[in-house]
């Protein structure tokens, strides 16, 4: 093939893989879009692929947004695909794809993506047989209480309608509703808020890929480990894949297929989360992108099939209508567990013990978030606030339990507040950082420097 593909803020693991796969498999070069000069100046030099022949051009996104670049991209490039590598890139790249005239972007499902309530409304209208919970957008206490009264829900959740990473989630009982807590939440979380009926039970995830006909291929499935941490309910502290022999695997895969078929998603990966109670599965949310935290890399390893490459192929090749055969037996015997650290207070990492020992463990697979001395730490109250996380593997639950226990017992982080000498030295280090940032290229200097590199 020829042509070019667009990525937005390509600084994460999947972005690196997308760029490499596009170039090696299809001869497609990447046009990289950046929304922030500071982030670009810091991150681009750290990723060699962004200054390799696999990338044909870099553009800064103007204040008007990515769609404003459509005329330039049409004039200078032959764009054959836009590849959202994370949740935040889906909506802007869909809009850009539509402005450029890419058929992939012209799917009804993308009119709803970015709004959890709109996605569930689309599913409900397409297939009323799909079990969904009660949801509504609410803007104030009165609207929330009226929704509670009308629906009769026993318990409910408030969260951002466009949120991700388990951030901004709060739980409320209805007998009675704590109106003060409700008012405080709505005051703190401005924007469109989703009220959602609480579903009890265990929460699972389903990863997969939909082909050009909208036929979903269910790949990885797993169960979340969610607990109360630092007074915050339902915080993700890990998770593990489940085998096809798991008691809920078949019903979970069937439910995911039903949901994705109702959405009509084509040529796209998906990541779905559902709870299972005594009535069966119920959708929590679904995203039209790869599962985060490098999970599709481990799915690929479990199946010995490059599922990231499958996603790239579908993004840029219109016609795939048959799903590949997957080695389910290998998947079931190569289970993955995500192990996350947590922090109880704000601090800065001053010392790390046990890291080398963890990396030498036979069950160690890879870091999701590798801790570094100097990193800031905040109290863990959502998925993105953990100080470290990693993957291990094992053939069964017993092996995954043992790996988790060993990692937790081995890896130790010490905060600067616990070491007086670091408290004394930190202001000096902080001052050096401030002086270095003060000497950064200003916008005019930055443009000149990057232009010299033939962007």
MIDRENGU-165026 format. One record per residue (C-alpha): residue in one letter; z, x, y. Coordinates in steps of 0.2 Angstrom, whole numbers, plus 5000, padded with zeros to 4 digits. Each point is the difference from the previous one (the first is absolute). Layout:
R;mitor;up;east;north
R;a;Z;X;Y
...
END
This chain:
R;mitor;up;east;north
R;x;5000;5000;5000
R;x;5000;5005;5018
R;x;5008;4993;5016
R;x;5017;5001;5007
R;x;5017;4991;4998
R;x;5014;4996;5012
R;x;5018;5004;4998
R;x;5014;4996;5013
R;x;5014;5012;5002
R;x;4996;5010;4984
R;x;5017;5009;4998
R;x;5006;4994;4984
R;x;4998;5004;4981
R;x;4987;4986;4997
R;x;4990;5005;5015
R;x;4998;5018;4994
R;x;4994;4993;4983
R;x;4988;4987;5008
R;x;4992;5014;5010
R;x;4998;5012;4986
R;x;4994;4986;4988
R;x;4987;4994;5012
R;x;4993;5017;5003
R;x;5000;5006;4982
R;x;4995;4984;4991
R;x;4988;4992;5012
R;x;4995;5013;5013
R;x;5008;4989;5014
R;x;5008;5009;5014
R;x;5015;4993;5009
R;x;5001;4995;5019
R;x;5019;5001;5004
R;x;5007;4989;5014
R;x;5017;5005;5008
R;x;5011;4989;5011
R;x;5012;5013;5007
R;x;4996;5017;5006
R;x;5017;5007;4996
R;x;5000;4995;4982
R;x;4982;5006;4998
R;x;5005;5017;5008
R;x;5014;5002;4988
R;x;4993;4993;4984
R;x;4982;5005;5000
R;x;5003;5019;4999
R;x;5011;4996;4985
R;x;4986;4992;4990
R;x;4986;5012;4996
R;x;4988;4986;4994
R;x;5000;4993;5018
R;x;4991;5015;5006
R;x;4989;5002;4985
R;x;4982;4995;4997
R;x;5006;4984;4993
R;x;5004;4994;5017
R;x;4985;4997;5012
R;x;5009;4995;5016
R;x;5016;4996;5008
R;x;5003;4987;5014
R;x;5015;4994;5010
R;x;5002;4981;5000
R;x;4999;4994;5018
R;x;5013;4988;5007
R;x;4989;4985;4996
R;x;5002;5003;4982
R;x;4989;5006;4985
R;x;4987;4987;5002
R;x;4995;5008;5017
R;x;4993;5014;4990
R;x;4988;4989;4991
R;x;4985;5004;5011
R;x;5003;5018;5000
R;x;5002;5000;4981
R;x;4984;4990;4998
R;x;4990;5011;5011
R;x;5006;5017;4993
R;x;5004;4997;4982
R;x;4994;4990;4984
R;x;5016;4992;4996
R;x;5000;4993;4982
R;x;5019;4996;4998
R;x;5017;4999;5008
R;x;5015;5005;4989
R;x;5017;4994;5005
R;x;5012;5012;4991
R;x;5016;4991;5006
R;x;5006;4983;5005
R;x;4998;5004;5019
R;x;4982;5005;4998
R;x;4994;4984;4992
R;x;4998;4988;5015
R;x;4993;5012;5012
R;x;4987;5007;4988
R;x;4995;4983;4994
R;x;4997;4996;5018
R;x;4990;5015;5002
R;x;4990;4997;4984
R;x;4996;4983;5007
R;x;4994;5007;5017
R;x;4989;5013;4991
R;x;4993;4987;4988
R;x;5007;5005;4983
R;x;5000;4986;4987
R;x;5016;5006;4992
R;x;5010;4995;5015
R;x;4993;4983;5001
R;x;5012;4992;4988
R;x;5010;4984;5004
R;x;5016;5008;4993
R;x;4999;5013;5014
R;x;5003;4986;5013
R;x;5017;4998;4993
R;x;5005;5018;4996
R;x;5014;5006;5012
R;x;5009;4983;4999
R;x;5010;4997;4985
R;x;5001;4981;5004
R;x;4981;4999;5002
R;x;4997;5009;4983
R;x;5011;4987;4992
R;x;4991;4986;5009
R;x;4983;5006;4994
R;x;5006;5001;4982
R;x;5008;4983;5001
R;x;4984;4992;5006
R;x;4989;5009;4988
R;x;5011;4997;4984
R;x;5014;4987;5002
R;x;5006;5005;4982
R;x;5006;5017;5005
R;x;5019;4999;5002
R;x;5005;5006;5018
R;x;5016;4998;5010
R;x;5003;4991;5016
R;x;4995;5010;5015
R;x;4997;4998;5019
R;x;4999;5009;5016
R;x;5015;4997;5011
R;x;5004;5006;5018
R;x;5017;4995;5003
R;x;5016;4993;4993
R;x;4996;4982;5003
R;x;4983;5002;4990
R;x;5009;5009;4986
R;x;5013;4987;4998
R;x;4987;4986;5000
R;x;4990;5009;4987
R;x;5016;5002;4989
R;x;5004;4981;5002
R;x;4982;4995;4996
R;x;4998;5011;4985
R;x;5017;4999;4993
R;x;5000;5018;4995
R;x;5017;5006;4993
R;x;4998;5018;5007
R;x;4986;5008;5010
R;x;4994;5017;5006
R;x;4994;5005;5018
R;x;4988;5015;5002
R;x;4985;5005;5011
R;x;4985;4990;4995
R;x;4990;5016;5001
R;x;5013;5012;4993
R;x;5001;5013;4986
R;x;5011;5012;4992
R;x;5015;4988;4998
R;x;5003;5001;5019
R;x;5008;4987;5010
R;x;5005;4989;4986
R;x;5016;4989;5001
R;x;5007;4987;4988
R;x;5009;4983;5005
R;x;5009;4987;4991
R;x;4997;4982;5005
R;x;5017;4992;4997
R;x;5003;5002;5014
R;x;4987;5012;5009
R;x;5009;5014;5010
R;x;4992;4995;5017
R;x;5007;5015;5009
R;x;4993;5012;4987
R;x;4984;4991;5001
R;x;4999;5001;5019
R;x;5004;5019;4999
R;x;4986;5003;4988
R;x;4987;4991;5010
R;x;5006;5009;5016
R;x;4998;5017;4991
R;x;4984;4997;4991
R;x;4987;4994;5013
R;x;4983;4994;4995
R;x;4994;4988;4987
R;x;5014;4997;4987
R;x;4998;4993;4983
R;x;5013;4988;4992
R;x;4998;5000;4981
R;x;5009;4991;4986
R;x;5011;5012;4991
R;x;4995;5002;4981
R;x;5013;5007;4989
R;x;4996;5011;4985
R;x;4993;5017;4997
R;x;4986;5007;5011
R;x;4985;5008;4992
R;x;4984;5008;5007
R;x;4982;4999;4994
R;x;4986;5012;5004
R;x;4982;4998;4997
R;x;4982;5000;5006
R;x;4988;4985;5003
R;x;4981;5003;4997
R;x;4985;4994;5009
R;x;5001;4983;4992
R;x;5019;4998;5004
R;x;5005;5003;4982
R;x;5018;5008;5001
R;x;5004;5015;4989
R;x;5019;5001;4998
R;x;5005;5018;4998
R;x;5018;5006;5003
R;x;5015;4988;4999
R;x;5018;5004;5004
R;x;5017;4994;5004
R;x;5010;5004;5016
R;x;5018;5006;5001
R;x;5007;4991;5016
R;x;5018;5001;5005
R;x;5011;4998;5015
R;x;5001;5016;5009
R;x;5010;5003;5016
R;x;5003;4982;5002
R;x;4982;4995;4998
R;x;4995;4989;4986
R;x;4984;5002;4989
R;x;4997;5019;5005
R;x;4988;5008;4988
R;x;5008;5015;4992
R;x;4987;5003;4986
R;x;4989;4992;4987
R;x;4992;5003;4984
R;x;4984;4995;4991
R;x;5001;4987;4986
R;x;4989;5001;4984
R;x;4988;4987;4994
R;x;5013;4995;4987
R;x;5013;4995;5013
R;x;5005;4982;4998
R;x;4993;4995;5018
R;x;4985;5012;5000
R;x;4987;4987;4994
R;x;5006;4986;5011
R;x;5001;5011;5015
R;x;4982;5007;4997
R;x;4994;4982;4998
R;x;5008;4994;5016
R;x;4993;5015;5010
R;x;4983;4996;4994
R;x;5002;4982;5005
R;x;5006;5005;5017
R;x;4986;5013;5003
R;x;4987;4988;4994
R;x;5006;4987;5012
R;x;4999;5013;5014
R;x;4982;5004;4995
R;x;5003;5019;5004
R;x;4985;5010;4995
R;x;4997;5019;4999
R;x;5018;5005;5005
R;x;5016;5006;4992
R;x;5015;4988;5001
R;x;5019;5002;4999
R;x;5010;4984;4996
R;x;5019;4997;5000
R;x;5007;4985;4991
R;x;5017;4994;4994
R;x;5003;4992;4983
R;x;5013;4987;4998
R;x;5003;4986;4987
R;x;4984;4991;5007
R;x;4989;5015;4998
R;x;4992;5012;5013
R;x;4999;4996;5018
R;x;4991;5011;5013
R;x;5010;5010;5013
R;x;4985;5008;5008
R;x;4983;5008;4996
R;x;4990;5014;5009
R;x;4982;5004;4999
R;x;5002;5019;4998
R;x;5007;5013;4988
R;x;5018;4999;4996
R;x;5010;5012;5011
R;x;5011;5015;4996
R;x;4986;5009;4990
R;x;5003;4987;4986
R;x;4981;4998;4996
R;x;5000;5019;4996
R;x;5013;4997;4987
R;x;4991;4985;4994
R;x;4985;5011;4998
R;x;5009;5013;4990
R;x;5008;4987;4989
R;x;4983;4993;4995
R;x;4990;5017;5001
R;x;4988;4990;5012
R;x;4998;5004;5018
R;x;5004;4983;5008
R;x;4999;5008;5017
R;x;4982;5005;4997
R;x;4997;4982;4994
R;x;5006;4993;5016
R;x;4989;5012;5010
R;x;4985;4995;4989
R;x;5002;4982;5004
R;x;5002;5003;5019
R;x;4983;5008;5001
R;x;4990;4994;4986
R;x;4997;4981;5000
R;x;4995;4996;4982
R;x;5014;5004;4988
R;x;5003;4985;4989
R;x;5008;5006;4984
R;x;5018;5007;4999
R;x;5003;5016;4991
R;x;5009;5001;4983
R;x;5018;5006;5003
R;x;5010;5010;4987
R;x;5015;4988;5000
R;x;5009;5010;4986
R;x;5000;5015;5010
R;x;5006;4991;5015
R;x;5015;4992;4990
R;x;5005;5017;4993
R;x;5000;5008;5017
R;x;5012;4990;5010
R;x;5004;5004;5019
R;x;5016;4998;5009
R;x;5002;5002;5019
R;x;5016;5008;5005
R;x;5006;4998;5018
R;x;5014;5008;5010
R;x;5010;4991;5013
R;x;5010;5005;5015
R;x;5016;4992;5008
R;x;4999;5007;5017
R;x;4988;5008;5013
R;x;4999;5019;4998
R;x;4989;5015;4998
R;x;4997;5009;4983
R;x;5008;5017;5001
R;x;5000;5005;4982
R;x;4991;4994;4984
R;x;5007;5005;4983
R;x;4992;4996;4983
R;x;4982;4998;5006
R;x;4993;5014;4989
R;x;5010;4994;4985
R;x;4993;4982;5002
R;x;4982;5007;5001
R;x;5002;5009;4984
R;x;5006;4985;4991
R;x;4988;4995;4986
R;x;5000;4982;5006
R;x;4996;5005;5018
R;x;4983;4993;5006
R;x;4998;5002;5019
R;x;5009;4998;5016
R;x;4997;4984;5010
R;x;5010;5006;5015
R;x;5006;5018;4998
R;x;5016;5004;5010
R;x;4999;5015;5013
R;x;5014;5009;5009
R;x;4999;4993;5018
R;x;4994;4983;4995
R;x;5009;4985;5009
R;x;5009;4988;4989
R;x;5005;4982;5005
R;x;5010;4988;4990
R;x;4990;4992;4986
R;x;4996;4982;5003
R;x;4982;4999;4995
R;x;4987;5009;4989
R;x;4994;5012;5014
R;x;5018;5006;5004
R;x;5004;5009;4984
R;x;5003;5019;5003
R;x;4990;5004;4984
R;x;4991;4992;4985
R;x;4990;5006;4985
R;x;4992;4995;4983
R;x;5006;5004;4983
R;x;4993;4995;4983
R;x;5005;4995;4983
R;x;4995;4991;4984
R;x;5013;4986;5002
R;x;5014;4993;5010
R;x;5013;5012;4993
R;x;4990;5015;5005
R;x;4997;4993;5017
R;x;5019;4996;5002
R;x;5004;5018;4995
R;x;4988;5007;5012
R;x;5007;4990;5014
R;x;5018;5005;4996
R;x;4995;5018;4999
R;x;4991;5000;5017
R;x;5013;4991;5009
R;x;5013;5012;4993
R;x;4990;5016;5004
R;x;4992;4997;5017
R;x;5013;5002;5015
R;x;4997;4999;5018
R;x;5012;5006;5013
R;x;5000;4994;5018
R;x;5002;5011;5015
R;x;5015;4990;5005
R;x;5008;5006;4984
R;x;4997;5019;5005
R;x;5008;5005;5016
R;x;4989;5015;5002
R;x;4985;4989;5000
R;x;5008;4989;5013
R;x;5002;5015;5011
R;x;4982;5006;4998
R;x;4991;4984;5000
R;x;4999;4998;5019
R;x;4991;5017;5001
R;x;4988;4994;4987
R;x;4997;4984;5008
R;x;4997;5008;5017
R;x;4987;5012;4992
R;x;4991;4984;4993
R;x;5001;4992;5018
R;x;4992;5016;5008
R;x;4987;5001;4987
R;x;4995;4982;5002
R;x;5000;5002;5019
R;x;4987;5014;4998
R;x;4989;4988;4990
R;x;4982;4997;5005
R;x;4999;4986;5013
R;x;4986;4987;4997
R;x;4987;5009;5011
R;x;5004;5017;4991
R;x;5000;4991;4983
R;x;4983;4992;5003
R;x;4993;5017;5005
R;x;5008;5009;4984
R;x;4994;4986;4988
R;x;4982;5000;5008
R;x;4999;5018;4997
R;x;5002;4996;4982
R;x;4985;4989;5001
R;x;5007;4983;4997
END
